[in-house]
Amino acid sequence: MPSLVCSSHRDHLTHHGYVILKGVIPKEVLTLAQQVLSNWAEEMIARWLREGLLTRPPNETDFRKRLLTAWQQAGRPHHERSPRRELVHLAPERLFRILSHPKLIDLAAELLDADHIVSHEIWNSRPKAPQQHFTDTPWHQDAQYFPEQTERRMVNLWFPLHRVDAQSSCLAVAPQQHTKGLYPSYGDSSGFIGLSPDAREDLHEVPVPLTAGDALAFTNMTPHRAMPNTSDSMRWSLDLRFAAHGDEDRWPLGQGIVARHSDPGLCTSLDAWRGAWA
Ligand SMILES: O=C(O)CCC(=O)C(=O)O
């Protein structure tokens, strides 16, 4: 099986803090993700019906428009920005298959140059409707959310379920800023943390359009943000993080998964993972 990642990809990640990987996300992962997110969308529609915000489910069947139509008809109610717990509750098996998918673990192993891989406990799917400002993820470094892991060898794999560009909320990165250390953490009323408005001004923003099957890989120190969604459809994506396994005393596994290890007994089972979420 030819490798999907070559030394120039790794060099780009090392020197620029990110790399675009074309056609690396298996169809099976995209299909599983769409099933999980469709389940969640139906759950949200059922909730808004129960709460009386909707009188009937929308007729719209398109995956990128159905929840959007319901959300607009329901009066644009607030929902979880990253409904991780709801997703785990709805579809634990499918999520476990995504988070520990051998092809994704191959990618992580190649990018991290490691044999033993942890699928990190912090992963998200951030459904983003057009003009839905409470989901506009501002400039941040992932390590600002877990500063004790600044030194950890990690990679974030962000991938959309469809084509995304600067109008439909692709991510933007600030190249070559990942070696400059952790920015002071700034918080405002949005509830997000990130870079201060002053620090954001100095960044050179590079939007990263992708198609389904592509992924953007970046480090836990790379400043990035989501572009606002000014299109007429939902943006659906996943962001998963992977780390080299081997320093669990320093960085406990938590709700993560030991996804690859030469001693299979050390790999996390579906039951153990579900237990960690109980
Ligand atoms: O998908 C988004 O809106 C933001 C994703 C992100 O910031 C991340 O993957 O760390």
The ligand as an SDF file (V2000), in Angstrom:
LIG
                    3D

 10  9  0  0  0  0  0  0  0  0999 V2000
  -14.2980   23.5730   12.7410 O   0  0  0  0  0  0  0  0  0  0  0  0
  -14.2080   24.6730   13.2930 C   0  0  0  0  0  0  0  0  0  0  0  0
  -15.0740   25.5350   13.2060 O   0  0  0  0  0  0  0  0  0  0  0  0
  -13.0100   24.9680   14.1330 C   0  0  0  0  0  0  0  0  0  0  0  0
  -12.0750   23.8280   14.2160 C   0  0  0  0  0  0  0  0  0  0  0  0
  -10.8990   24.1010   15.0650 C   0  0  0  0  0  0  0  0  0  0  0  0
  -10.6690   25.1840   15.5120 O   0  0  0  0  0  0  0  0  0  0  0  0
   -9.9900   23.0240   15.3890 C   0  0  0  0  0  0  0  0  0  0  0  0
  -10.0580   21.9820   14.7360 O   0  0  0  0  0  0  0  0  0  0  0  0
   -9.1780   23.1910   16.3130 O   0  0  0  0  0  0  0  0  0  0  0  0
  1  2  2  0
  2  3  1  0
  2  4  1  0
  4  5  1  0
  5  6  1  0
  6  7  2  0
  6  8  1  0
  8  9  2  0
  8 10  1  0
M  END
$$$$
